[in-house]
Amino acid sequence: MKPVLIVVALAFAGAGCSVEPPSASNYVARIAAARVAKDAAFKSQPEPVPENLKDKLLPLVYYSPDPAYDVPALLEPSADTRTLQMVYSDGAIRDVRRVGALAFTLKGERLLLGAFVEVEARDLNSLFVPFGDLTNGTETYPAGRILDLERTASGLYDLDFNRAYNPSCYFSPTYSCPIPPKENRLPIAVQAGEKTRDNVGVAISNRGP
């Protein structure tokens, strides 16, 4: 099985955190540009979208960019250094470490999301945040979506759900993708980021968990 691809790093390189908060119009334009770049990359490269599905799955579908879903978060470091086991979409169980919990407020609710690194990952400065929400199975991938973060020295993070993306196993069951643990199932609908395409996307995603 192929490991999950981290596919948004390049596409969103130009849409990262900035020292000065951008205007809403500039922010929306940058998110839109990153999405166009991701579509172009997926169309030209052989993975993760299989050649025979490119016409059906591309361009990707998204919620409209909404700055309200771009929120600050504080990482509360975990005192537990034990190795944990996380279940993946192909049934694999991989060793991960829980770096800490991201505390944030979204739509007036105070929430937490665990941030993780795979024990065998080469770059322990890259965190992944698999999460589920009430859109799963209807508008987004049933098993949840993913956010990628680069570690910061301050512990402050830009948690931008407009950058949430479907794992690679949405496009093909040959990929192995992390399934969000119970603690990362949000009790709200996160209507931001990447969606599934009607009929085609849901049918493919049902091959997974």
WOFEN-V234286 format. One record per residue. N is the residue number from 1. PHI is phi in whole degrees, 0 to 359 (999 if undefined). Layout:
N|PHI / N|PHI
This chain:
1|999 / 2|283 / 3|291 / 4|298 / 5|271 / 6|270 / 7|258 / 8|257 / 9|302 / 10|288 / 11|297 / 12|256 / 13|303 / 14|276 / 15|243 / 16|282 / 17|292 / 18|233 / 19|294 / 20|265 / 21|297 / 22|285 / 23|290 / 24|300 / 25|294 / 26|296 / 27|298 / 28|299 / 29|295 / 30|292 / 31|297 / 32|298 / 33|295 / 34|296 / 35|292 / 36|298 / 37|295 / 38|294 / 39|302 / 40|297 / 41|295 / 42|295 / 43|288 / 44|271 / 45|259 / 46|288 / 47|228 / 48|270 / 49|274 / 50|300 / 51|304 / 52|285 / 53|243 / 54|301 / 55|293 / 56|272 / 57|255 / 58|245 / 59|289 / 60|296 / 61|247 / 62|221 / 63|288 / 64|297 / 65|305 / 66|224 / 67|303 / 68|294 / 69|265 / 70|256 / 71|235 / 72|285 / 73|221 / 74|248 / 75|277 / 76|267 / 77|302 / 78|276 / 79|276 / 80|269 / 81|263 / 82|293 / 83|282 / 84|252 / 85|246 / 86|246 / 87|277 / 88|247 / 89|298 / 90|267 / 91|93 / 92|292 / 93|239 / 94|245 / 95|281 / 96|227 / 97|239 / 98|273 / 99|291 / 100|167 / 101|244 / 102|272 / 103|261 / 104|204 / 105|239 / 106|226 / 107|53 / 108|81 / 109|251 / 110|274 / 111|226 / 112|227 / 113|223 / 114|286 / 115|247 / 116|229 / 117|226 / 118|284 / 119|301 / 120|271 / 121|294 / 122|288 / 123|251 / 124|278 / 125|271 / 126|257 / 127|261 / 128|238 / 129|234 / 130|282 / 131|216 / 132|244 / 133|203 / 134|285 / 135|271 / 136|298 / 137|90 / 138|242 / 139|244 / 140|230 / 141|306 / 142|306 / 143|274 / 144|109 / 145|236 / 146|225 / 147|239 / 148|250 / 149|225 / 150|264 / 151|301 / 152|240 / 153|289 / 154|278 / 155|84 / 156|265 / 157|226 / 158|264 / 159|266 / 160|251 / 161|287 / 162|294 / 163|260 / 164|297 / 165|227 / 166|287 / 167|294 / 168|298 / 169|290 / 170|295 / 171|274 / 172|202 / 173|287 / 174|282 / 175|267 / 176|245 / 177|236 / 178|293 / 179|265 / 180|304 / 181|291 / 182|305 / 183|296 / 184|257 / 185|263 / 186|282 / 187|275 / 188|228 / 189|268 / 190|265 / 191|270 / 192|208 / 193|89 / 194|280 / 195|248 / 196|258 / 197|280 / 198|306 / 199|66 / 200|297 / 201|297 / 202|295 / 203|297 / 204|291 / 205|296 / 206|289 / 207|286 / 208|273 / 209|291
